[in-house]
Amino acid sequence: TGQIIGDGNGLPMGPGGTFASNILTPTGLPILTGMNNGDFFNKDCDGSSLNWRQEKNQLVSDFSCEMNIDTYGGTPEGTYILWLAVHFPENIPDVNEDGNLLNLGHSGAGAQNMVALATITVGSPKPVRLATTLFADLLQEGTRGGVWSRENESQFGIDPLTITNHNPVIPRLDPYGDSLSHRLDPYAPLLGMVDRITPAVPPIEFDFSNSELQIDVERPDGKVDVLGPAPLGAYGVRTPVLPGNRPIAGGGGHIVEIPQLLGLGDEFVYEFPLDGDYILKLSGHINDINGYIFEIGGSYDVAVA
């Protein structure tokens, strides 16, 4: 199955999930639809049964197939994720002898037993610019999600399903008057926001050895601080907790994990020197394991106090 993630101009279109929407009200509030992008082409790979064998605590089956996918006239130019779905017949239980659930994974639309195989293109689209936010884990007023760039704020919205949308004011000092350090590494919420631990497996397998990011910090006094350029090093999550290591909320239905593209160390850690309005400008890229380039960029308006 092919799921579109970017149009011919490189505008990101998903995959999205429970909390993100590209349909907004006239006042900019997201209308949650799940962003379940349509499957523009489908092709059966093989209809034969799989032979499973036990290896330690896993069930393993080897198979291979070759297929040609015809993109009919309704398939728009763009960038797609190619998904593989394994179907379990009705007469096969979805648990093994030990009672463990047989589950290969989920697609961005939430369908079970699907694995992302590769990023492919139809036509000659421009590289996808990842939709990223900043400060997504800065918990304020019981909500999270992050600051959108100027380029994306009219295209996407995040509804944390709690109190209000996330519009944080960044604290400059801690309660003792000491400067706070903030990570400016970008978040990629469309790649796997979930309302349960553990984190979602990203549908894109990034090659962090082929990546670079630079952040220009335009300060209220007119000066510019430059972080990087430096490579990215990991895909991770860091959910805030309350004192005593307690979760921010019990149960589900709210944002728990938001994926982040992290530097190798503290290259993108910053202490804001002044109160006021800042503009953070990101520019860079990251490849997937097959060499497809995803752009990272945008201008972010941030209030610090």
CORBEL-V952038 format. One record per backbone hydrogen bond with DSSP energy under -0.5 kcal/mol. CO is the residue of the C=O (numbers start at 0). NH is the residue of the N-H. E is the energy in kcal/mol with one decimal. If there is no record, write none. Layout:
((CO;NH;E) (CO;NH;E))
//
This chain:
((0;2;-0.5) (0;82;-3.2) (1;39;-1.6) (1;40;-0.6) (2;80;-2.6) (4;12;-2.7) (4;13;-0.7) (5;78;-2.5) (6;9;-1.9) (7;125;-2.4) (9;128;-2.2) (10;6;-2.0) (18;158;-2.6) (20;156;-1.9) (21;23;-0.5) (22;30;-3.0) (24;27;-2.3) (28;24;-2.8) (29;31;-0.7) (34;36;-1.9) (37;3;-0.7) (37;39;-0.8) (40;1;-1.9) (49;51;-0.7) (52;59;-3.0) (54;57;-2.0) (57;54;-3.1) (57;59;-0.5) (59;52;-2.2) (67;69;-0.6) (68;70;-0.6) (69;71;-0.9) (71;74;-2.2) (73;75;-0.7) (76;7;-0.6) (77;121;-2.8) (78;4;-3.0) (78;5;-1.5) (79;81;-0.5) (79;119;-2.6) (80;2;-2.3) (80;82;-0.6) (81;116;-3.4) (81;117;-0.9) (83;114;-2.5) (84;86;-0.5) (86;88;-0.6) (88;91;-1.9) (90;92;-0.5) (93;101;-3.0) (95;98;-1.8) (99;95;-2.1) (100;102;-0.9) (104;112;-1.4) (104;113;-1.1) (106;109;-1.8) (110;106;-2.1) (112;85;-2.1) (114;83;-2.8) (117;81;-2.8) (117;119;-0.5) (119;79;-3.2) (121;77;-1.8) (127;129;-0.7) (127;294;-2.5) (129;131;-0.8) (130;189;-0.6) (131;148;-0.6) (132;186;-3.0) (133;146;-2.7) (134;137;-1.4) (135;144;-1.7) (136;138;-1.3) (139;142;-1.4) (142;139;-1.6) (145;147;-0.5) (146;133;-1.3) (148;151;-0.7) (148;152;-2.0) (151;154;-1.9) (151;155;-2.0) (156;20;-2.1) (157;159;-0.6) (159;254;-0.6) (164;166;-0.6) (167;169;-0.5) (169;304;-2.2) (171;179;-2.5) (173;176;-2.3) (177;173;-2.7) (181;183;-0.5) (181;269;-2.8) (185;260;-2.8) (186;132;-1.6) (187;190;-1.8) (188;191;-1.3) (188;192;-1.3) (189;15;-1.0) (191;199;-0.7) (193;255;-2.8) (193;256;-1.4) (203;205;-1.0) (204;288;-2.0) (205;207;-0.7) (206;209;-1.8) (206;286;-0.7) (209;286;-1.9) (211;284;-2.2) (212;228;-0.5) (212;229;-1.9) (213;282;-2.0) (214;216;-0.6) (214;226;-3.1) (215;217;-0.7) (215;280;-2.7) (216;218;-0.7) (216;224;-2.3) (217;278;-1.7) (218;221;-1.6) (222;218;-2.8) (224;216;-3.6) (225;227;-0.5) (226;214;-2.7) (229;212;-2.1) (230;263;-0.9) (233;235;-0.5) (233;261;-2.8) (235;259;-2.6) (241;244;-1.1) (241;245;-0.9) (245;241;-3.2) (256;193;-1.7) (258;187;-2.2) (259;235;-2.5) (259;261;-0.8) (261;232;-3.7) (261;233;-1.6) (265;268;-1.5) (267;183;-2.9) (269;181;-2.7) (269;271;-0.5) (275;303;-2.7) (277;301;-2.5) (278;217;-2.9) (278;280;-0.6) (279;281;-0.6) (279;299;-2.8) (280;215;-2.6) (281;297;-1.6) (282;213;-2.3) (283;295;-2.5) (284;211;-2.4) (285;293;-2.7) (286;206;-3.2) (287;290;-2.1) (291;287;-2.0) (293;285;-2.3) (294;129;-2.5) (295;283;-1.7) (297;281;-2.7) (298;149;-3.0) (299;279;-2.6) (299;301;-0.6) (301;277;-3.2) (302;169;-2.8) (303;275;-2.9))
//
